[in-house]
Amino acid sequence: MDVSLREVHDSDLPVFYRQMNDPVAGHMAAFTPEDPADRDAFDAHWTKMRASADVAVRTVLADGDVVGSAGVYGAPGEREVTYWIDRAYWGRGLATAALRGLLELEPQRPLYARAAADNAGSIRVLEKCGFRLSATERGYAPARGKEIDEVVLVLREA
């Protein structure tokens, strides 16, 4: 599949909202909004992200279809990557391709990433893109309703 990134369009938001409300994907991601079904909170979050100079967010396309989002946020020296790929596309290399594309757009290093410690797929994507484990922590995961282990990874070089 041809994977590309582009600016987020208003028409992408219903797709992102649907993806965030997939209970299997939410469980895997773990660190989701408290109530992913709260459309007003979702819209406010995306409005804030798209308006912020500290956030670079893109729509992920596969063969022209919207399949997710990828972004970088935070202050210099503390910037963190995030991505979400529709579960129907898991296991096809799209997250890796999207993250590689995002890393080409974001020259600042270091970059950080976080994942639930049991999210082997996301950890594998990050490692394929050069991120290395730097710490383990515990944090409250709203999608699971409890505190869980998470890993922090860092990418130090371009």
Secondary structure in CASP SS format (residue, H / E / C, confidence):
PFRMAT SS
TARGET T0000
AUTHOR 0000-0000-0000
METHOD secondary structure of the structure
MODEL  1
M C 1.00
D C 1.00
V E 1.00
S E 1.00
L E 1.00
R E 1.00
E E 1.00
V C 1.00
H C 1.00
D H 1.00
S H 1.00
D H 1.00
L H 1.00
P H 1.00
V H 1.00
F H 1.00
Y H 1.00
R H 1.00
Q H 1.00
M H 1.00
N C 1.00
D C 1.00
P H 1.00
V H 1.00
A H 1.00
G H 1.00
H H 1.00
M H 1.00
A H 1.00
A C 1.00
F C 1.00
T C 1.00
P C 1.00
E C 1.00
D C 1.00
P C 1.00
A C 1.00
D C 1.00
R H 1.00
D H 1.00
A H 1.00
F H 1.00
D H 1.00
A H 1.00
H H 1.00
W H 1.00
T H 1.00
K H 1.00
M H 1.00
R H 1.00
A H 1.00
S C 1.00
A C 1.00
D C 1.00
V E 1.00
A E 1.00
V E 1.00
R E 1.00
T E 1.00
V E 1.00
L E 1.00
A E 1.00
D C 1.00
G C 1.00
D E 1.00
V E 1.00
V E 1.00
G E 1.00
S E 1.00
A E 1.00
G E 1.00
V E 1.00
Y E 1.00
G C 1.00
A C 1.00
P C 1.00
G C 1.00
E C 1.00
R C 1.00
E E 1.00
V E 1.00
T E 1.00
Y E 1.00
W E 1.00
I E 1.00
D C 1.00
R H 1.00
A H 1.00
Y H 1.00
W C 1.00
G C 1.00
R C 1.00
G C 1.00
L H 1.00
A H 1.00
T H 1.00
A H 1.00
A H 1.00
L H 1.00
R H 1.00
G H 1.00
L H 1.00
L H 1.00
E H 1.00
L H 1.00
E C 1.00
P C 1.00
Q C 1.00
R C 1.00
P C 1.00
L E 1.00
Y E 1.00
A E 1.00
R E 1.00
A E 1.00
A E 1.00
A C 1.00
D C 1.00
N C 1.00
A H 1.00
G H 1.00
S H 1.00
I H 1.00
R H 1.00
V H 1.00
L H 1.00
E H 1.00
K H 1.00
C C 1.00
G C 1.00
F C 1.00
R E 1.00
L E 1.00
S E 1.00
A E 1.00
T E 1.00
E E 1.00
R E 1.00
G E 1.00
Y E 1.00
A E 1.00
P C 1.00
A C 1.00
R C 1.00
G C 1.00
K E 1.00
E E 1.00
I E 1.00
D E 1.00
E E 1.00
V E 1.00
V E 1.00
L E 1.00
V E 1.00
L E 1.00
R C 1.00
E C 1.00
A C 1.00
END
